[in-house]
């Protein structure tokens, strides 16, 4: 693992990061993605990332959210983690996917239509173990919150 990735892993686990990151990380990612015409997400240099386009659960409007993900390695399925940087509430995009599972992602500069499914039970537990192995700070996020962090499986449609 690179030194940069170790530093990011350590910093991203802190409560201070959880307080400030939601205010600038998504905005910077969206701006860079737009300026590069969908070719670059800055967070993808640290972790695999997608730009999720979902339908707002209340507004019905398109919502674009940059998110770290765990790809399955075949470019046909991804796991999204509703960690919200270890903050108490579920992130809004999770409610959007629960209300409107048909969505789209930008993955490596390609737009891909997907269908989201909330993971539950044994399937969620297996995915959670893989997610924590993939990026250990997620375990710290879960330890800080009382809610169960939502996991979604996105599959091409």
Secondary structure, 3 states (H helix, E strand, C coil): CCHHHHHHHHHHCCHHHHHHHHHHHHHHHHHHHHHCCCCCCHHHHCCCEEEEEEECCCCCCEEEEEEEEEECCCCCEEEEEECHHHCCCCCHHHHHHHHCCEEEEEECCEEEEEEEEECCHHHHHHHHHHHHHHCCHHHHHHHHCCCCCEEEEEEEC
